[in-house]
Amino acid sequence: MYQKFSKMGQNYQGSPIDLNTEGLLPKSISPIFLSIGEPHPQNIPSFKLQQLAQDILLHQPVTFKYGSSAGNEQLREYLMGIHQSLMPKITLENILITSGSTQGMDLLCKLLINPGDICIVESPSYSNTFNTMKNYGADVIELPIDNEGLNPILLEETLELLTRQGKSVKCICVIPNAQNPSGVTLSTSRRVQLVELAKQYDFLLIEDDPYEGLTFSETKERPMIANDEFFEHVIYLNSFSKIIAPGLRVGWMVAHKEIISKLSMMKQSTDCCSNPITQNLVASFCQKGWLEPHVQQVRHTYYENKEVMMQSLQQYFGHESWATWTNPKGGMFVWMSLPPELRDVDVLAHAQHQGVVFVPGHVFSPSFKYHHNIRLCFGYCQKHEIQEGIRRLRLAVDNAYLSIHIQDRATI
């Protein structure tokens, strides 16, 4: 059958995260998943969603019909309202509802990328993003980030080099808040500089912002799209997956109206429209004023979970000279180093036997760097599970060390 596939189908890549963690279920110990990047069931407002769903299904039969390709109008009006203070020129024509921000990224790649186009991503970065770009034929360049995110100086040097080579960049994707996988938040000054570079070099800056609602500080960073008054160079993606529930599959995009119009047409032959029932559910949840109190509670829980992870990492790894980890300002991820002698997949194999799962670092790089890093998630677990999970991780690292030493002695 393989020969019947298109060239894209033959080369199509799925999620490296799923491929590297699916099926890693410890067989004899209650599993602890420091790998899952989604809310714990206790952080999902299930009862309120059930109330709303019952009302919608019983009393709003119109919900069972096809919806607008652009999305539920009440939900788009709500989103327009929350964005208007920073984006005064926003209208409904600038907003598209998507089946999670994942679909938004896929639609954008389908719209923008020709085979051979150059796209830039942060390094490390979310694997589904650069894999989607590659699936549509892009040449992906990865630029390293530091504790303030993507460095505009390094980016400009890269853009100048490409210009001298007669090449240009089609788009750059940045996760500005609590970046996946590093947890790093892009600094204020760099946000401004990146938008200026987008205008100067005429590329599209994709601002993928699913963790914006989960920043721990009450003072939020200004989104980059707010510095692009007419939406000519920045495209903004966000989602309700991390703040309400991923199974709803409701995300949104803010972009120039010509981009939104074309993507709405694409949705007509992709899924016709995002799920009308879950869109209505989210719209009702937001209109009742339930979203912000819920997000505040979840944000507080995640902050406490993060602190427990910081304390546990310090307890079990703080004495190691090789051990470093990020201290995120939001979101749900910590990026941790491993000893130079150990590879992420080797530690993962030992971790499975200890009953704990994480995501190996190499999947967050198009060129498979970061074999000596791992991503830990504190969003899905309870506090006692985080403590126990880090203890088990310590055992996994020790056993991986021991395994290497045994192999070395066996070769002598």
N, C-alpha and C positions, 0 to 999 in steps of 0.2 A: 504493500500500500504506500510505502514511503515515496516511491517514484511518482505517484499520482499527486503528491502535494505540490503546491506552488513553492517558489523559492523562499517566500516569506514563511510558509508553513513548515518547510524543511528546517529552517534555521530558527524558528520561533522558540523563545525561552520563557519558561514559567517563572514563578517566584523562587529565587534561591533560598529565601527564608523557609518556605514550606518544604522545599526539597531537602534541606539540611536538618529539619527538626521534626518533620512528619513521621509518626510511628515511633518516635523515641520515648516510649512509655516504659518507665522502670517496672520490672516484673514482680518485684517482691516488696517494694517499699511504696508507701503513699507518695505519689509524685508531687513535686513542687516545680511549677512552671515559671521560671524567671525569663522565659522566652516570649510569652504572649503579650503582644502590644495592644491590648484592649481592656476596657473596664472590667473589673470583677463583677459578677452578678449582683453582689450587694450594693454596687455603685450605679446600678441601672434602676431608674424609677419605674419598676415593673407595675406596681399597683396603679399608679396614675395612668400609665400607658394602657393598661387593661380597661380602666374606666372609660378613657377616651375611645378606645377601639370598639367597645360595646356600643357606645352612643353612635359612633360613625357607621358601624355595620348595620345597626337597627334602624337608624333614622335618617341616614344620608345615602340613599341608594344610588345617587348620581356618582358617588365615589367608585362604583363598579364599572363605570364607563372609561373609555380612553380619555386621557387628559391632554393638556397642551404640551407640545414638545419642549417649550421653553420652561414649563413647570407651573405648579400651583400658584395662582396669582396672589392669594392671601399670604402664602409663604414668601413669595418674592417681595411683596409690599413690606412685610416684617423685616426682611433682610435689608431692603432699601433704607428703612428707618434706622436700623442700628448702624449702618455705614454712613449715613448722610452727614453727620457732624464732621467727619474727616474727608468725605468725598462729596462735596456739595453739588457737583454736577451729575451725580448718579441718577439714573432713571430705571424703570423696569426693563428697558431695552438693553441695559448693561448687565443683567442678571440671568443666569441659566441654572436651573436645578439639574443636578446630575445624580447618577446612581453611585453615590460616594464620590469622593474626590479622585479615586482611582479611575473612574470612567472619564472624569474631566481631563486627566492627564492623557489618557488614551485618545480621546477625541482631538485634543490639541496636537498630539504627535501625528495623527492621521491628517489633520488640516495643514500643518506647517512643514512637515519634514519630507524632503525628497531624498532618495538614496545618495549618500555622500555628503549631505549637509553636516556641518559641524555644530555640535551641541556641547555645552560645558555643564558639569555637575560638580558639586562639592565632593571632597574625598576625606573621610568616608561619607557615604550618602545612602539614602533609601534605595534598595536594590530594584524595586519594581519600577522606579522612575527611569533609571538609566537602561534597564532591560527593555522597557517599552520604547524608548528612543532607538535602541539598537534594533529592535524588531522591525521598525519602520525604515531601517537602513542608515541611520545616523552614524557618523563618526564621533564617538563620545570622548571628550577630553576631561580628565578629572584634575581638579586643583585642590591642594590640601587646605584644610581649615586650621585655625588656631583657636585660642579661648575666646576670641571675639567674632568667630565665624570666618567667612570668606574674605581674604585680604584684597581690597581694591587695587593696591599697587601691583600685586602679583597678577591679578586679572588683567590690568592694563598692559603689563609687559607681554602677556600672552596674546592679547588683542593686537598689539603693535607688531609682534612677530608674525602673526597670521596675515596681517595686512601687507607686510613686506613680501610675504610669499604669495600674494595675490588671492588670499582666502578671506572669508568673512564668517562670522558666527551667526547661526540662525536664532538660537535661543540659549538661555542659561537658566537652570532651575536652582532655586535657593529655598531651603527650609529655615525661615528666620527665627522662629521661636522654639526653644527646647528641641533642637534638631535631632532627627532620627538618623543615625544611632547615637550620636555623641552627647546629646543633651545640651549642646552649646547654643546660646542665644546671640544673634547678630547684634553688634553694637549700634547705637543710634547714628554715629557719624558714618559708619560703613553703609548703612541703609541709604543714606542720602547720596553717598559717592557711587554706589552701584547703579542707582537710577540715572545719575548724570552720565555714567559710562554707557548705559543703554541708549540714552539720547545721542551721545556723541558718536557711538559706533553703530547705531541703528540696529540693535538686536532686540529681541523680545525677552523680557525678564519674567520668568514664571515664579510667582511667590506662593509656594505651597505651605499653607499655614494651619494645619489641623490641630496644632497644640496651642494656638493663640488663647483659647479660653482656659487653658490649664496653667498659665503663668502664675507663679506663687506671689509675686508682688502685686499690690493693688494698683500700682502705676504701670500701665502697659506701654510697650514700645509702639511708636507710630508705624503702621504698615507702610511698606515701600510704595504701594499703589497710591497712597495719599499724596505722594510727591509727584504724581503723574496726572495732572489735572484733567486731561482729556482722554485718559486711558489708551494712549498711543504706544506705550512701550512696556507697560506692566500688566500682567494677567494674574489675577488673584484666585487661589483655590482654597476652600475650607470645607469642613465636614461636620456633621452631627455625630459621626461614628464614635469619636473619643469622648464626647461630652454627654451624649444621651445613650445611644446603643448602636453598635456597628451593624447589627442585623437589619436595621431599618433601611440601610443603603440610601441615605439622603445626604448629598453634599451640594455645594454650589460654587459658581464661578462668577467673578466680576471682571468684565473686559470691555473693550471697544464694541459698540453695537454691531459693527460689521462682522466681528468675530462671533459674537453671540448668535447673530442671524444665521450665519453659515453652519455653526455647530448645531443649531436647532434643526436645520435641514438634515444634517448627518444623523441626528438622533431618530429622525423619522424612518430611516432604514436600518437603525441599530437596535433600538428597543422601543421605538415609537414615542414613548414618553417614560420618564421615571415613574415608579410605582405610585399611582394616585392615592392609594389607601395610606401608605406610610407618609407620603407628603402631607396629606390632610392631618394625619396623626401628629406630625411634628409642628405643623402650622397651629393646630389647636393647643398643643402643649406650650408653644411660645406665646400665643395670644392671651392665654390665661395667666401669664406672668410667672409661670413655673420654671422657666429656663434659668434665669439668673440665680435664684436661691439654690436650685439644684447644683449648678456649676460651682457656686461658692462652697457648698458642702463637699463636692468631689475634690475640688482644689485643695481644701483643708486636709482631706484624707490622704491625698497624694503627697502633700508636703510632709505629713507625719510619716508616711511610708518611706519617703526618700530619706528622712532623718534616721529612721531605723536602719536603712541600708547603709548609710554613711557610717553609723556607729558599728554595725556588724563588720563592714569591710575593714574599719580601723582595728577592731578587735582581732580579726583573724589574719589580716594581711599588712597591718600598719608597720610591722617591724621589718618587712621585706624591702630591700633597696630597689628592687625591680618593679614593685607594685605602685601603679598610679591609677587614678580613676577621676572622672569628672564629677562635679557637684552642680547638677543642673538647677536652673532658675525656674523650671516648670516641667510640664510633660510627664514622662514616665520612664525615661531611659538613662542608664549610666554606661559609659564606655570605659572599659577596664583593660589594663595591660596584663600580659602573662610573662613568665620568665622567658628569656631569649632561647632557652633550650627546648621549650615546649611549644607545640603547635595547637591551635584552637581545636582542631578536630580530634586530636589525641586526648586532650583534656575532656572534650565532650563525651568521648567514649567511656572514660572513667566516671564522668559525672552521671551518666545514665545509670551505671551500676549503683551509684550512691543515691539515686532517686531525685535528681535535680537536672533541669534542662535549661540551657541558655542558647543564644544564637552566636555561631562562630563569626569572628570578625571579617574573614575574607569575603563573605557574601556581600559586603557593603562597598565593594570596589569593582569597577569594570575590569580591572586588570588583576583582580584577586590578591590585592595587598592585604595587610593586616592579619596575617596568620598568627600573630602573637597578641591579638586583642579579642575581646568578647563583648557582646552587648547583654546587659542585664536589665530586666524590666521590673519596676516596683509597683506598677499600676494594677496588675492582675491579682497579686497575692495579698493575703492578710499579714499583719505585722509579725506574728509568730512564725509564719511560713517564710518570710524574708530572712529572719534570724536563722532559722533552721536551714534554709536554702544556702546561705553564705557559709554556714558551718560545713555543709556537705560539699560545697565547692572547694573549700580548703582541703578536705579529704581527697577530692578528685585530683587536685593539683599535686598533693603529696604522693598519691599513688602513681600518677603519670611520671613524676620524678623517679620514683622507685623502679618503675618499669624500664625507663631509659637506662638506669644504672645496671639493672640486671642484664639487659641486652648488651651493654658495653662489656661487662665482665665475661659474658658468654663468647664474645669475639676475641678475647685475649688469648 
